[in-house]
Amino acid sequence: MTNEELKKEILRLKKEKNAVILGHYYQIDEIQAISDYIGDSLALAQEAQRTDADIIVFCGVHFMAETAKILNPRRKVLLPDVAASCSLAESCTGSDLREFKKKYPDHIVVSYVNCSAEVKAESDLICTSGNAEKLINALPKEQKIIFAPDKNLGGYINSMTGRNMVLWNGVCTVHDGLEAEQLLKMKRENPDAPVVAHPECNSAVLAVADFIGSTKAMLSYIKKSENKRFIVATEAGILYEMRKNNPDKEFLAVSSGESCSCLECAYMKMNTLEKLYRCLRDETPEIVLDDDLIEKAARPIVRMLDMSRELGIIK
């Protein structure tokens, strides 16, 4: 089938099966265009809670679909390509973290939402790149903390809060691979274009950035900014939403090296219209989690949501 035929079939099946399609900012343009909601992993999982759809199709990576299932245990959650993983989530398993915790018995575990259900179940609190700083600041100063699994985000939060959290040695290989030298070169060649960067980038890149924030924060910053050109240091999928929201502005994507034209996560690009169509048609692959795991993994997520409401981060 052509892309147009696939789109028609996807929309037909979606209506027929009372399904909702959630698309992450880093998905291919065609997936974002056909999604009912676009956002980051947690915002989409929360959106899934608000929908009355019988089937949730999560166009993202595996840990994101798991999070949607954890927050919606009675719904059928589908992922177009079950092999769509994440280098950051893969860097830390539940058993790894369980052993690591034994070395720091007086520490609590704060885990970035970009982790598996098993890691969430071993955590005391979950955070996002958007709320991490405020949540950490809200914890008692004397509280000792293990931050997993992203050492770059954890290091950034340490620098912003003055904490000395113990950091799990994991990274998003896409963001961590960016080089500060390349950014500096782009800044010299484009002095009118501020650099916006995701805190999953390494510290050298963040030192060069003019604005550091989550995908949602970057979108908001660009929309409000009077600048007309921006250097974007994050996964290139975000450019679709940036251009859609700011048709009068120019975005310069940072590459991951001389041989690559843009920064892309291969896992994020595994979902296609063809796979989305088959996923809806056959109602598989389905995310299935043990009830006990869902219960344990939900606790630190619910704690995060409760704290976020208390702090006025979300309503």
C-alpha positions, 0 to 999 in steps of 0.5 A: 500500500502507498502511504496515503492508503496506509493512512486511510486504513489506519484511520479506519481501524482506529475508528472501528476499534476505538483506539487512540494513537500517541506519538512521541516528538522523536517519531518520523514525521508521518507518524507524528502527522497521524497521531491524535496526541504528540508529546514526551513520554510522560505527557502521552502516558497521562493523555492515555489516562484521560482517553476513553479509548479501548486501545492505546497505540504508543508510537515511541519506544518500549519503556514509554509503552510500559509507562502507559501500561503502568498508568492504564493497567486495564487498557490494551497497550500496543507498540508498533515495533516491540524491538524499539528499545532505548540505549539509556533504558538498556544501561540499567536493569532492575537486578543491576539497580537492586545490587547497586542500592546495597552499596548505599543503604541510606540513599533513596532512588530517584529514576528518570522516567526513561527506564524500564518498568523493573527499574521503576519498581526499584525506585522511590521517585520517578522524575522527568527532564522537565520536573527533575530539578524542582522535585530534587529541590523539594526533597530534604537537603540531608536526603542522600540520593541515587540518581538513575540511569542518566548520568548526564541529566543527574550531573546537570541536576547536581550542578543546578541544585548543589546536590551530590547525588550518586549517579548511575553510569548510563547515557542516551548514546544519541545525546551523549555523542554530541560534541561541544567542538561542533556546536562551537563551530556552528555558533561561530558560523551562526552568531544569531542562532542560540543553541537549545539543548536537552539535558541528556547531552554531556556536560561539555555540550550543555556548557555551550548551550544558551538554553537547556530544557526538556523537549516541551521546555525547548518548544516553549522557549522557541515559541516565545523567543524573538530569535528567528534562527536556532541551533537544535541539540537534540533528536531531530524528530523534534524539528517537525513540531518546531517547524509546525509551531514556528513556520517563520523560524529556521532550525539548524539540526546538529549532526552526530558526526561528519557522516551524518546529516542529523541527530537521530535515534534509530530505535525511535525511527523503527516505527513506520506507517506500515507497522502502525497499520499492522499493529492496529489490524492485528492488535499486536505487539501488546505490552503485557506486565505482571500485576505485581510489577505494575503495582510496584512501578506505579508507586514512584510514578504516582509519588512524582505526580502527587509532588508535581501537583503540590509544587504547582508543576502540573494541575 
